Amino acid sequence: MHMFEAWWPAVAFGWLCLGKAASLWRRSEAPAEEQAGTKFLWALSALLYVTLIVITAMAPMPRFGIADAPIQLFGSVNGWENPHRFVAFGFLYFSLLATLKWVDAWLRDRELDRLRTG
């Protein structure tokens, strides 16, 4: 907590993890294939998150018209001095995650159609 000098980021992260885990436990009645697909998407989203954090922290990122003024919310965390990196991360992560979920839903629908038509 010393880095942020606040307790709420830990609570928010815990809530996020609990929500992800609960969605996996809630699907325990689902067929094994659906459970496997859900677990795969969950693991892929975690991998995507970590990968994009590293990429947006290290690779040159466009400024997107964002001013150079640091955001002073949590002290002097390095990323807050470069808010354009957070914008790039958020855009990439949520765009790619939504795309993955759309592709997954489309593939599942195709499989269901194939099973229905025989």
Secondary structure in CASP SS format (residue, H / E / C, confidence):
PFRMAT SS
TARGET T0000
AUTHOR 0000-0000-0000
METHOD secondary structure of the structure
MODEL  1
M C 1.00
H C 1.00
M C 1.00
F C 1.00
E C 1.00
A C 1.00
W C 1.00
W H 1.00
P H 1.00
A H 1.00
V H 1.00
A H 1.00
F H 1.00
G H 1.00
W H 1.00
L H 1.00
C H 1.00
L H 1.00
G H 1.00
K H 1.00
A H 1.00
A H 1.00
S H 1.00
L H 1.00
W H 1.00
R H 1.00
R H 1.00
S H 1.00
E H 1.00
A C 1.00
P C 1.00
A H 1.00
E H 1.00
E H 1.00
Q H 1.00
A H 1.00
G H 1.00
T H 1.00
K H 1.00
F H 1.00
L H 1.00
W H 1.00
A H 1.00
L H 1.00
S H 1.00
A H 1.00
L H 1.00
L H 1.00
Y H 1.00
V H 1.00
T H 1.00
L H 1.00
I H 1.00
V H 1.00
I H 1.00
T H 1.00
A H 1.00
M H 1.00
A C 1.00
P C 1.00
M C 1.00
P C 1.00
R C 1.00
F C 1.00
G C 1.00
I C 1.00
A C 1.00
D C 1.00
A C 1.00
P C 1.00
I C 1.00
Q C 1.00
L C 1.00
F C 1.00
G C 1.00
S C 1.00
V C 1.00
N H 1.00
G H 1.00
W H 1.00
E H 1.00
N C 1.00
P H 1.00
H H 1.00
R H 1.00
F H 1.00
V H 1.00
A H 1.00
F H 1.00
G H 1.00
F H 1.00
L H 1.00
Y H 1.00
F H 1.00
S H 1.00
L H 1.00
L H 1.00
A H 1.00
T H 1.00
L H 1.00
K H 1.00
W H 1.00
V H 1.00
D H 1.00
A H 1.00
W H 1.00
L H 1.00
R H 1.00
D H 1.00
R H 1.00
E H 1.00
L H 1.00
D H 1.00
R H 1.00
L H 1.00
R H 1.00
T H 1.00
G C 1.00
END
